[in-house]
Amino acid sequence: MRIKKHPILDFKNEDKKLINFTFEGRIYQGYEGEAIAAALHSNGIKVYRTSYTDRPRGFFCAIGKCSSCFMVVDKLPNVRTCIMPLQDGMVIELQKGKGKINV
């Protein structure tokens, strides 16, 4: 599901380190430093949160201006995953509604 070749854009993921992260209890792989949302999308994950009315939300603006990609990252809610860089060992969870701090 990852774009590898594009007529205009140049992807340099081969220069990046492949790392592990956990989403909803399962281990996935992505490139260190890429946006969390991009790593999730490339692994086939399209729903990142549910609204307070329980409607699914996913990748939308990809520039950190909306709230569609809010997720719980390392127990911190409301992380804009479209602009947050992926790091080795991150624990990522779906967010329900406005999110709650998990301590």
KAGINOR-V110234 format. One record per residue. N is the residue number from 0. RES is the residue in three letters. PHI is phi in whole degrees, 0 to 359 (none if undefined). PSI is psi in degrees with one decimal (* if undefined). D_LAST is the distance of its C-alpha to the last C-alpha in whole Angstrom. Layout:
n: (N;N)
res: (RES;RES)
phi: (PHI;PHI)
psi: (PSI;PSI)
d_last: (D_LAST;D_LAST)
This chain:
n: (0;1;2;3;4;5;6;7;8;9;10;11;12;13;14;15;16;17;18;19;20;21;22;23;24;25;26;27;28;29;30;31;32;33;34;35;36;37;38;39;40;41;42;43;44;45;46;47;48;49;50;51;52;53;54;55;56;57;58;59;60;61;62;63;64;65;66;67;68;69;70;71;72;73;74;75;76;77;78;79;80;81;82;83;84;85;86;87;88;89;90;91;92;93;94;95;96;97;98;99;100;101;102)
res: (MET;ARG;ILE;LYS;LYS;HIS;PRO;ILE;LEU;ASP;PHE;LYS;ASN;GLU;ASP;LYS;LYS;LEU;ILE;ASN;PHE;THR;PHE;GLU;GLY;ARG;ILE;TYR;GLN;GLY;TYR;GLU;GLY;GLU;ALA;ILE;ALA;ALA;ALA;LEU;HIS;SER;ASN;GLY;ILE;LYS;VAL;TYR;ARG;THR;SER;TYR;THR;ASP;ARG;PRO;ARG;GLY;PHE;PHE;CYS;ALA;ILE;GLY;LYS;CYS;SER;SER;CYS;PHE;MET;VAL;VAL;ASP;LYS;LEU;PRO;ASN;VAL;ARG;THR;CYS;ILE;MET;PRO;LEU;GLN;ASP;GLY;MET;VAL;ILE;GLU;LEU;GLN;LYS;GLY;LYS;GLY;LYS;ILE;ASN;VAL)
phi: (none;269;287;250;223;218;293;243;277;243;260;248;292;296;275;261;277;280;232;258;217;249;232;50;85;249;269;232;238;204;267;305;91;285;298;306;300;293;295;297;301;292;264;86;267;247;256;252;199;238;287;295;263;69;266;290;229;210;300;226;276;63;227;80;257;255;238;292;260;303;218;266;238;50;72;256;281;62;276;282;287;285;236;275;292;286;233;302;84;301;248;242;226;299;249;254;62;280;85;230;286;261;254)
psi: (-0.7;135.3;123.8;-26.5;135.3;143.4;-22.1;-45.7;150.4;119.1;125.8;39.6;-23.2;-19.5;-10.3;156.6;131.8;125.4;166.8;145.0;161.2;132.2;119.9;42.1;-3.3;146.5;131.9;171.5;149.0;176.8;132.2;129.1;-14.8;160.1;140.1;-44.5;-37.2;-41.0;-42.7;-47.2;-42.4;-18.2;9.6;9.8;119.9;-20.3;123.0;-24.1;170.5;143.8;174.5;-15.6;12.6;27.3;139.4;145.0;150.9;-154.9;126.2;-78.4;-32.8;19.1;11.6;20.1;-21.0;-168.8;14.2;-27.4;11.0;130.2;169.8;118.2;120.8;46.1;6.7;117.7;168.9;34.0;127.4;96.6;-12.6;-17.6;-4.8;122.9;139.9;136.2;152.6;131.2;3.0;144.8;117.1;135.9;152.5;147.7;134.7;125.4;-134.1;-10.5;150.6;145.0;124.5;108.9;*)
d_last: (34;34;37;39;42;43;46;44;41;41;37;37;34;37;36;32;30;29;25;23;20;18;18;17;17;21;22;24;26;26;28;26;26;27;25;22;24;27;25;24;27;29;28;29;26;27;24;21;19;21;22;21;25;23;26;25;25;25;27;29;30;28;28;25;27;26;22;23;21;18;16;12;12;10;7;9;11;15;16;19;20;24;24;21;22;21;20;21;18;16;14;15;14;16;15;16;18;16;13;9;6;4;0)
